[in-house]
Amino acid sequence: MKAIWNGAIGFGLVNIPVKIYSATETTKLDLDMLDKSDFSNIRFKRVNENTGKEVKWENIVKGYLMEDKYIVLDEEDYEAASPEKTKILSIDQFVKEEEVDSVYFETPYYLEPQKNGENAYRLLLKALEKTKMVGVGTFVLRESQAIGMIRPYNDEVLVLNRLRFDQEIRKYADLKIPAQKAPKPAELKMAVSLIEQLSQDFDPAMYKDTYSDELMKIIKQKAKGKNIKAAKAQPAKEGKVIDLMAQLKASLSTSKSKSAS
């Protein structure tokens, strides 16, 4: 794994030197875009709009358009904007993890202690476990400010969850949300029973990306010249009054039969 950030966690007056590594990887198939006419690969090039010539990565800079003129930025400009946040994630507050709604969660990263930071790293990990709290602060990652939530994971490593800013969460006032009407008591009781019947400890290992595997099977079959005929999925039915009680009863009986088998 390759570190994407090199700095420190600010924990009170304690500085913990760390490196950040991406904690996830994609399971999607790497599909190329092709020209429909002859299946030639589609290439994307970084082209100068004035000359039409391709530009090498090392010759590309970033700039902000202001009053018809680009203001070009370099690495020193990013650091000058907030020098303390480019190298230090200072924990501003400790909160209970359940207080952070999942809508704010974005990307997880592993934190690795650097030399001479091992003891302080382990201390923070154990203190967070004991208090059942998480640390929240801001830092700069890839030229933009981010909120980070630090928490223990598997009693071995600290995980940094990047969080979305509150202003990034869209308002839902324009959605057609059902009116605040209480459900029928009998329906609610049966729905609760169904939830309780299907309740179990969360096991992330039981969920696999099977779609990519199935798609690879199709690719291999097509490579052998086989024609693939897919069964059509049933479209969702709209505009029909639903008998909730009947559906709930059927769901409960189906769930019971699965449990018995």
C-alpha positions as CSV (number, residue, x, y, z in Angstrom):
1,M,0.0,0.0,0.0
2,K,1.1,3.5,-0.7
3,A,0.7,6.4,1.8
4,I,-1.4,9.3,0.5
5,W,-0.8,11.7,3.4
6,N,2.1,12.1,5.8
7,G,1.7,14.2,8.9
8,A,0.5,14.0,12.5
9,I,-2.6,13.7,14.7
10,G,-2.8,16.5,17.3
11,F,-4.2,15.0,20.5
12,G,-4.1,17.8,23.1
13,L,-0.4,18.6,23.4
14,V,0.5,15.2,22.1
15,N,1.5,14.8,18.4
16,I,1.3,11.4,16.9
17,P,3.2,11.1,13.6
18,V,1.2,9.0,11.1
19,K,0.7,8.1,7.5
20,I,-2.7,7.7,5.8
21,Y,-3.4,4.7,3.6
22,S,-6.6,4.0,1.6
23,A,-8.6,1.3,3.4
24,T,-10.8,0.3,0.4
25,E,-10.4,-1.0,-3.1
26,T,-12.9,-1.4,-5.9
27,T,-14.2,-4.8,-7.0
28,K,-15.7,-3.5,-10.2
29,L,-14.5,-4.9,-13.5
30,D,-12.1,-2.7,-15.4
31,L,-14.1,-2.1,-18.6
32,D,-12.6,-0.2,-21.5
33,M,-14.6,2.2,-23.7
34,L,-14.6,1.2,-27.4
35,D,-15.7,2.6,-30.7
36,K,-18.9,0.8,-31.6
37,S,-17.9,0.6,-35.3
38,D,-14.6,-1.3,-35.0
39,F,-14.1,-1.8,-31.2
40,S,-11.0,0.5,-31.2
41,N,-10.0,1.7,-27.7
42,I,-11.2,5.2,-26.8
43,R,-8.2,7.3,-25.5
44,F,-8.5,10.4,-23.5
45,K,-5.8,13.0,-24.0
46,R,-4.9,16.2,-22.1
47,V,-5.0,18.7,-25.0
48,N,-4.1,22.3,-25.2
49,E,-7.3,24.0,-26.5
50,N,-5.3,26.6,-28.5
51,T,-2.7,24.4,-30.2
52,G,-4.5,21.1,-30.2
53,K,-1.4,19.4,-29.0
54,E,-1.2,16.9,-26.1
55,V,0.3,18.2,-22.8
56,K,2.4,16.0,-20.5
57,W,1.4,15.7,-16.9
58,E,4.6,17.4,-15.7
59,N,3.6,20.5,-17.7
60,I,0.1,20.8,-16.2
61,V,-0.7,23.3,-13.5
62,K,-3.9,24.3,-11.8
63,G,-5.5,27.7,-11.8
64,Y,-8.7,29.6,-10.8
65,L,-10.4,31.7,-13.4
66,M,-11.0,35.2,-12.0
67,E,-12.2,38.1,-14.2
68,D,-11.2,36.3,-17.4
69,K,-7.7,35.6,-16.1
70,Y,-6.3,32.5,-14.6
71,I,-4.6,32.7,-11.2
72,V,-2.1,29.8,-11.2
73,L,-1.5,28.0,-7.9
74,D,1.5,26.0,-6.8
75,E,2.3,23.7,-3.8
76,E,3.4,26.6,-1.6
77,D,0.1,28.4,-2.2
78,Y,-1.8,25.4,-0.9
79,E,0.3,25.2,2.2
80,A,0.1,29.0,2.8
81,A,-3.7,28.8,2.8
82,S,-3.6,26.7,6.0
83,P,-0.1,25.5,6.9
84,E,-1.1,23.8,10.2
85,K,-3.8,21.7,8.5
86,T,-1.6,20.4,5.6
87,K,0.5,18.4,8.1
88,I,-1.5,18.1,11.3
89,L,-5.0,16.7,11.9
90,S,-5.8,18.4,15.2
91,I,-8.6,16.7,17.1
92,D,-11.1,19.5,18.0
93,Q,-13.6,17.4,19.9
94,F,-14.5,13.9,21.1
95,V,-18.0,12.7,20.5
96,K,-20.0,9.5,20.6
97,E,-19.8,7.7,17.3
98,E,-23.6,7.1,17.2
99,E,-24.1,10.9,17.2
100,V,-22.5,11.1,13.7
101,D,-25.2,10.2,11.1
102,S,-24.1,7.8,8.4
103,V,-25.1,10.4,5.7
104,Y,-21.9,12.2,6.6
105,F,-19.6,9.2,6.1
106,E,-17.5,9.3,2.9
107,T,-14.2,7.4,2.7
108,P,-12.2,5.3,5.3
109,Y,-8.4,5.3,5.6
110,Y,-6.0,3.4,7.8
111,L,-3.6,5.3,10.1
112,E,-0.1,3.9,10.5
113,P,2.1,5.3,13.3
114,Q,5.5,6.5,12.2
115,K,8.8,6.1,14.2
116,N,8.6,7.2,17.8
117,G,4.8,7.6,17.5
118,E,3.9,4.0,18.4
119,N,3.2,4.5,22.1
120,A,1.1,7.6,21.7
121,Y,-0.8,5.9,18.8
122,R,-1.6,2.9,21.0
123,L,-2.6,5.2,23.9
124,L,-5.1,7.0,21.8
125,L,-6.5,3.8,20.4
126,K,-7.1,2.3,23.8
127,A,-8.4,5.6,25.3
128,L,-11.0,5.8,22.5
129,E,-12.1,2.2,23.1
130,K,-12.4,2.7,26.8
131,T,-14.5,5.9,26.5
132,K,-16.4,4.7,23.4
133,M,-15.7,8.0,21.8
134,V,-14.3,9.1,18.4
135,G,-12.1,12.1,17.7
136,V,-13.2,14.7,15.1
137,G,-11.0,17.4,13.4
138,T,-10.1,18.9,10.1
139,F,-7.0,18.6,7.8
140,V,-6.1,19.2,4.2
141,L,-6.0,16.2,1.8
142,R,-5.3,16.5,-1.9
143,E,-5.6,20.3,-2.0
144,S,-9.0,20.4,-0.2
145,Q,-10.0,20.7,3.4
146,A,-11.6,17.6,4.9
147,I,-13.3,16.6,8.2
148,G,-11.8,13.5,9.7
149,M,-13.3,11.1,12.4
150,I,-10.7,8.9,14.1
151,R,-11.9,5.7,15.7
152,P,-10.5,2.2,16.7
153,Y,-11.0,-0.7,14.4
154,N,-10.6,-4.4,15.3
155,D,-8.7,-3.4,18.5
156,E,-5.6,-3.0,16.3
157,V,-5.6,0.0,14.1
158,L,-6.9,3.6,14.0
159,V,-9.2,4.3,11.1
160,L,-9.8,7.8,9.8
161,N,-13.2,8.3,8.2
162,R,-13.5,11.3,5.9
163,L,-16.8,13.1,6.6
164,R,-18.8,15.3,4.4
165,F,-19.3,18.9,5.4
166,D,-22.9,19.8,6.5
167,Q,-23.3,22.2,3.5
168,E,-22.6,19.2,1.2
169,I,-25.8,17.4,2.3
170,R,-28.7,18.3,0.0
171,K,-32.0,19.4,1.5
172,Y,-34.9,17.1,0.8
173,A,-37.8,19.6,0.9
174,D,-38.6,19.1,-2.8
175,L,-39.1,15.3,-2.4
176,K,-42.6,13.9,-2.1
177,I,-42.3,12.5,1.4
178,P,-45.4,10.8,2.9
179,A,-47.5,12.9,5.2
180,Q,-47.0,12.5,9.0
181,K,-49.7,10.0,9.3
182,A,-49.5,7.2,11.9
183,P,-49.6,3.6,10.5
184,K,-52.4,1.3,11.6
185,P,-51.5,-0.3,14.9
186,A,-51.9,-3.9,13.6
187,E,-49.7,-3.2,10.6
188,L,-47.0,-1.6,12.8
189,K,-47.1,-4.5,15.2
190,M,-46.7,-7.0,12.3
191,A,-43.9,-4.9,10.8
192,V,-42.0,-4.9,14.1
193,S,-42.5,-8.6,14.4
194,L,-41.0,-9.1,10.9
195,I,-38.0,-6.9,11.8
196,E,-37.4,-8.8,15.0
197,Q,-37.7,-12.1,13.2
198,L,-35.0,-11.0,10.7
199,S,-32.7,-9.4,13.3
200,Q,-29.2,-10.8,13.7
201,D,-25.7,-9.6,14.4
202,F,-24.2,-7.6,11.5
203,D,-21.7,-9.7,9.5
204,P,-20.1,-7.7,6.6
205,A,-18.5,-10.9,5.3
206,M,-21.9,-12.2,4.2
207,Y,-22.2,-9.5,1.6
208,K,-20.2,-10.1,-1.6
209,D,-20.0,-8.2,-4.9
210,T,-21.5,-11.1,-6.9
211,Y,-22.5,-8.9,-9.8
212,S,-18.9,-8.5,-11.0
213,D,-18.4,-12.3,-10.8
214,E,-21.6,-13.0,-12.8
215,L,-20.6,-10.4,-15.3
216,M,-17.2,-12.1,-15.7
217,K,-19.0,-15.4,-16.4
218,I,-21.0,-13.6,-19.2
219,I,-17.7,-12.3,-20.6
220,K,-16.1,-15.7,-20.7
221,Q,-19.2,-17.2,-22.3
222,K,-19.2,-14.5,-25.0
223,A,-15.5,-15.1,-25.6
224,K,-16.4,-18.7,-26.5
225,G,-19.0,-17.4,-29.0
226,K,-22.1,-18.2,-27.0
227,N,-25.2,-16.0,-27.2
228,I,-26.4,-14.8,-23.9
229,K,-30.2,-14.3,-23.3
230,A,-31.0,-12.6,-20.0
231,A,-34.2,-13.1,-18.2
232,K,-36.0,-9.8,-17.9
233,A,-36.4,-8.3,-14.5
234,Q,-39.9,-7.6,-13.4
235,P,-40.5,-3.8,-13.4
236,A,-41.8,-2.2,-10.2
237,K,-45.6,-1.9,-10.2
238,E,-46.9,1.6,-9.6
239,G,-50.3,3.1,-9.0
240,K,-51.8,0.0,-7.4
241,V,-53.2,0.1,-3.9
242,I,-51.1,-2.3,-1.7
243,D,-52.6,-4.5,0.9
244,L,-50.0,-4.1,3.5
245,M,-51.4,-6.6,5.9
246,A,-51.5,-9.3,3.3
247,Q,-47.9,-8.6,2.3
248,L,-46.7,-8.5,5.9
249,K,-48.4,-11.8,6.7
250,A,-46.8,-13.4,3.6
251,S,-43.4,-12.0,4.6
252,L,-43.6,-13.4,8.1
253,S,-44.6,-16.8,6.9
254,T,-41.8,-16.9,4.3
255,S,-39.3,-15.8,6.9
256,K,-40.5,-18.5,9.3
257,S,-40.2,-21.2,6.7
258,K,-36.6,-20.1,5.8
259,S,-35.7,-20.2,9.5
260,A,-37.1,-23.6,9.9
261,S,-35.3,-25.1,6.9
